[in-house]
């Protein structure tokens, strides 16, 4: 954990199910994927916070739509970090990031490691902060699921998820959407005999019934219950066969299982 106990990670709800993650120390703040400016600016104003950086994971409008407006209200010259490969379509990026780059935020005393995670989009990145034991992964890894493949391939997404799965098990996963209950509904269909998954499904249902957030989750929980991190599960392979999602003999390796699960989820 960070040596600064004042640092907080605040979810700012936006749209129907987005979370915009604000990291602050009661004075300075950074925002991850500000798809909307108004709720972020309202929180900054209410709490007397100074915005000192913006982190972008990918180009979709619900992740970048508020950047320009926030820059107008922020001190001149605050950095906007984002994928180097997407600078041509995210004009507000001032600092392009590549795999294994480090983003330093001196105002908060934090450093983030950049992880290249294409799949959902071709230029997607994630930010891992060791001091906070936290991963900000946009739409790559969700609680109980993973992002749809709009621009990438199953092989790219599987490789990206393996990178994230290799982080410390106690890493908190700050994804960008409240999709958990639906994701777990599918996960139970894919792996019906996973008792840890059954328990999580019930707990998440109770949490959502109270109108509470289900993220962040722990990577250890994802490894035990997220079907997109469990392509070696015999239960998932059997479910694919039972549900006729693939031809007999079609599950030859981890990638073929992952691909079949993703296709099944698309139509679920």
C-alpha positions in Angstrom: 0.0 0.0 0.0 0.9 3.6 -0.4 2.7 5.3 2.5 0.2 8.2 2.2 -3.0 7.2 4.2 -4.9 10.1 2.8 -5.1 8.7 -0.7 -8.6 7.5 -1.7 -10.1 6.0 -4.8 -13.5 7.4 -5.4 -16.0 5.9 -7.9 -18.0 8.6 -9.8 -21.0 7.0 -11.5 -21.8 8.1 -15.0 -24.3 7.2 -17.7 -26.1 4.0 -16.9 -23.4 1.8 -15.6 -20.0 3.5 -15.9 -17.5 4.1 -13.1 -15.1 7.0 -13.5 -12.3 6.5 -11.0 -11.0 9.5 -9.1 -7.8 9.1 -7.1 -7.0 11.9 -4.7 -5.2 12.8 -1.5 -7.6 15.5 -0.3 -5.7 18.1 -2.3 -4.7 16.8 -5.7 -6.6 14.3 -7.9 -6.3 12.3 -11.1 -9.2 10.8 -13.0 -9.3 7.6 -15.0 -11.4 7.5 -18.2 -13.6 10.6 -17.7 -16.4 9.8 -20.2 -18.4 12.7 -18.7 -17.0 16.0 -17.3 -19.9 17.3 -15.2 -19.9 14.6 -12.4 -16.1 14.8 -12.1 -16.1 18.6 -12.0 -18.8 18.6 -9.4 -16.9 16.2 -7.2 -13.7 18.2 -7.6 -15.5 21.5 -6.7 -17.4 20.0 -3.8 -14.2 18.6 -2.2 -11.8 21.4 -3.2 -9.6 19.1 -5.3 -7.1 20.2 -8.0 -7.0 18.0 -11.1 -3.4 17.2 -11.9 -3.6 14.4 -14.5 -6.0 12.3 -16.7 -5.4 8.7 -17.5 -7.2 7.2 -20.6 -7.4 3.4 -21.3 -9.0 3.5 -24.8 -10.8 5.6 -27.3 -14.5 4.8 -26.7 -16.6 7.9 -26.1 -17.8 6.8 -22.7 -14.2 6.9 -21.6 -12.9 10.1 -23.2 -16.1 12.2 -23.7 -15.3 14.6 -20.8 -11.6 15.1 -21.3 -11.8 18.3 -23.3 -14.2 20.0 -20.9 -12.1 19.0 -17.9 -9.0 20.4 -19.5 -10.7 23.8 -20.0 -11.5 24.0 -16.3 -8.1 22.6 -15.1 -4.8 24.3 -14.6 -3.0 24.9 -17.9 -0.8 22.0 -19.1 -2.0 19.1 -17.0 -0.9 15.9 -18.7 -3.3 13.5 -20.4 -1.9 10.0 -20.6 -3.3 7.4 -23.1 -2.3 4.7 -25.6 0.4 5.9 -28.0 -1.2 4.0 -30.8 -4.4 5.9 -30.4 -3.1 9.4 -30.5 -4.4 9.8 -34.0 -8.0 9.4 -32.8 -7.7 10.8 -29.2 -6.4 14.3 -29.9 -6.3 15.3 -26.2 -3.5 12.8 -25.4 -0.4 14.8 -24.5 1.7 11.8 -23.3 1.4 8.6 -25.4 2.1 5.4 -23.4 3.5 2.1 -24.5 3.8 -1.3 -22.8 6.0 -1.2 -19.7 6.1 2.6 -19.6 5.8 4.3 -16.1 3.5 7.1 -15.4 4.6 9.2 -12.5 2.2 11.5 -10.6 4.4 13.5 -8.2 1.4 15.4 -6.7 0.2 12.0 -5.3 3.5 10.3 -4.9 2.3 7.5 -7.2 3.6 5.6 -10.1 1.6 3.5 -12.6 3.0 0.7 -14.8 1.4 0.7 -18.3 0.3 -2.7 -19.6 -0.7 -3.1 -23.2 -3.9 -5.0 -23.3 -5.4 -5.0 -26.9 -8.6 -7.0 -27.6 -11.6 -4.9 -26.7 -9.9 -2.2 -28.9 -6.7 -2.3 -30.8 -5.1 0.4 -28.6 -6.2 -0.5 -25.1 -3.9 0.0 -22.1 -4.3 -0.6 -18.4 -2.6 1.1 -15.4 -1.2 -0.9 -12.5 -0.3 1.0 -9.3 1.8 -1.3 -7.0 1.6 1.2 -4.1 -2.2 1.0 -4.2 -2.3 -2.7 -5.1 -4.7 -1.5 -7.8 -5.3 -2.1 -11.5 -7.3 0.3 -13.7 -8.2 -1.8 -16.7 -11.0 0.0 -18.6 -13.0 -2.5 -20.6 -10.5 -5.4 -20.7 -11.1 -7.3 -17.5 -14.5 -7.0 -15.8 -15.7 -8.4 -12.5 -16.8 -11.8 -13.7 -16.1 -11.1 -17.4 -14.1 -9.4 -20.1 -14.7 -6.9 -22.8 -16.3 -7.6 -26.1 -13.8 -7.9 -29.0 -14.7 -4.8 -31.1 -11.3 -4.4 -32.8 -9.0 -7.1 -31.5 -8.9 -10.9 -31.8 -9.5 -13.7 -29.3 -5.7 -14.4 -29.3 -5.0 -10.8 -28.4 -7.6 -10.7 -25.6 -6.4 -14.0 -24.1 -2.8 -12.7 -24.1 -3.9 -9.5 -22.5 -5.9 -11.3 -19.8 -2.9 -13.5 -19.1 -0.8 -10.4 -18.4 -3.4 -9.2 -15.9 -3.8 -12.6 -14.3 -0.1 -12.6 -13.6 -0.3 -9.6 -11.2 -0.4 -10.2 -7.4 -3.5 -12.1 -6.4 -4.5 -9.3 -3.9 -4.7 -6.7 -6.7 -7.9 -4.7 -6.7 -9.5 -4.6 -10.1 -11.1 -1.3 -11.0 -13.0 -1.9 -14.2 -15.2 0.7 -15.8 -18.7 -0.8 -15.7 -21.2 -2.3 -13.4 -21.7 -5.5 -15.4 -21.0 -8.0 -12.6 -24.4 -9.6 -11.9 -25.0 -10.3 -15.6 -21.5 -11.5 -16.1 -21.9 -14.0 -13.2 -25.2 -15.1 -14.5 -23.4 -16.3 -17.6 -20.4 -17.6 -15.6 -22.7 -19.9 -13.6 -24.1 -21.3 -16.9 -20.5 -21.8 -18.2 -19.2 -23.4 -15.0 -22.2 -24.7 -13.0 -20.2 -26.8 -10.5 -17.9 -24.1 -9.3 -19.0 -23.6 -5.7 -16.9 -20.4 -5.2 -18.7 -19.0 -8.2 -22.1 -20.0 -6.9 -21.4 -18.2 -3.6 -20.2 -15.1 -5.4 -23.3 -15.0 -7.6 -25.5 -15.0 -4.5 -23.4 -12.3 -2.8 -23.4 -10.1 -5.8 -27.1 -10.4 -6.2 -27.6 -9.3 -2.6 -25.2 -6.4 -3.1 -26.9 -5.1 -6.2 -30.4 -5.5 -4.6 -29.2 -2.9 -2.1 -28.0 -0.6 -5.0 -24.3 -1.0 -4.0 -21.3 -1.3 -6.3 -19.7 -4.6 -6.9 -16.3 -3.2 -7.9 -13.5 -3.2 -7.3 -13.0 -6.9 -7.1 -9.9 -8.9 -6.2 -7.8 -10.6 -8.8 -7.9 -13.7 -6.6 -11.7 -13.8 -6.9 -11.5 -13.4 -10.6 -9.0 -16.2 -11.0 -11.4 -18.5 -9.0 -14.7 -17.5 -10.7 -14.2 -15.5 -14.0 -14.7 -17.9 -16.9 -12.5 -15.8 -19.2 -9.6 -16.5 -16.8 -10.4 -20.2 -16.6 -10.1 -21.7 -20.1 -8.5 -24.8 -18.6 -11.6 -25.7 -16.5 -13.0 -29.1 -17.4 -16.4 -27.9 -16.2 -16.4 -25.1 -18.7 -15.2 -27.4 -21.5 -18.1 -29.8 -20.7 -20.6 -27.0 -20.7 -19.5 -25.8 -24.1 -20.0 -29.4 -25.4 -23.4 -29.7 -23.7 -24.6 -26.4 -25.1 -23.5 -27.2 -28.6 -21.5 -24.1 -28.9 -18.7 -25.9 -30.7 -18.3 -28.9 -33.0 -17.2 -32.2 -31.4 -13.4 -32.2 -31.1 -13.2 -28.5 -31.6 -11.7 -27.7 -28.2 -8.1 -28.4 -28.9 -6.3 -25.8 -26.8 -6.8 -22.8 -24.4 -7.4 -20.4 -27.2 -10.2 -22.4 -28.8 -11.9 -22.7 -25.4 -11.6 -19.0 -24.7 -12.9 -18.2 -28.2 -15.9 -20.5 -27.7 -16.7 -18.9 -24.3 -16.5 -15.4 -25.8 -18.8 -16.3 -28.6 -21.2 -18.0 -26.2 -21.3 -14.9 -24.0 -21.9 -12.6 -27.0 -25.2 -14.5 -27.7 -26.1 -15.1 -24.0 
